[in-house]
Amino acid sequence: MAGKLYLCATPIGNLEDITLRVLRTLKEVDLIAAEDTRNSIRLLNHFEIKTPMTSYHEHNKIEKAYQLVSLMEEGKNIALITDAGTPGISDPGEDLVRICYAKGIEVTSLPGAAACITALTMSGQKTRRFSFEAFLPRDKKEREEVLREMREDTRTLIVYEAPHHLKKTLKELADVLGDRNITICRELTKKFEEKLPMTLQEALSYYEEKEPRGEFVLIIEGKDREEIKKQEQALWEDLSLQEHMEIYEKKGMTRKDAMKAVAKDRGISKRDVYQGLL
């Protein structure tokens, strides 16, 4: 029988944030594939885990994935761990999972810590709908496209950033998104954990005075739905009611349905549209 791939979530800071199931699995599998073996050996030593380990990272993710799949096809069970958090979230684990499914290898995920969710839940921002952007693209053109998409997104936005890029990213976010609310989370679950709710402009001023240190998760307010509605209504108000009606009537709508659509666009009642046309 073929083996199985276990996606094992590891602590993002505090070593106590690891599940009993993950510890048992790491001891029982035949091999652990780790993003950085030098980093992960400290975790394994702390919990006295002697399972052999191999490297699986961004620079060998495809070639090594096929090697790991071959081992699983021979019946070996493999655990995948990342430097911190849940494998497959903003790391090469997603490629290994995809190749496993293509080859008929069973995959299961052992839940645990994830920096994006940890930061979101303590941010004070809306949590029902959110968009995880991870690290913004380094390619200039692609980065501009993603920022433009973020500007129109009404969901809470989650961005990862390294300390040496933080100021530049905050400036770009402020320029494109405007002065939105943001919660800056740093050193999650560690001794000097920090959560800073402020605006983007306040964040820029704050980090002019203070040098960024540690790994950051930025939780950014989404675009206000009411603001979008007002902008849309303002566009329609440049047209006369008759011109607005003609747009829908030319699409084949009945006069009654066109009046309904016009009323909705402008945020007024159908009666107001009727009176205005008279």
Secondary structure, 3 states (H helix, E strand, C coil): CCCEEEEECECCCCCCCCCHHHHHHHHHCCEEEECCHHHHHHHHHHCCCCCCEEECCCCCHHHHHHHHHHHHHCCCCEEEECCCECCCCCCCHHHHHHHHHHCCCEEEEECCCCHHHHHHHHCCCCCCCEEEEEECCCCHHHHHHHHHHHHHCCCEEEEEECHHHHHHHHHHHHHHHCCCEEEEEECCCCCCCEEEEEEHHHHHHHHHHCCCCCCEEEEECCCCHHHHHHHHHHHHHCCCHHHHHHHHHCCCCCHHHHHHHHHHHHCCCHHHHHHHHC
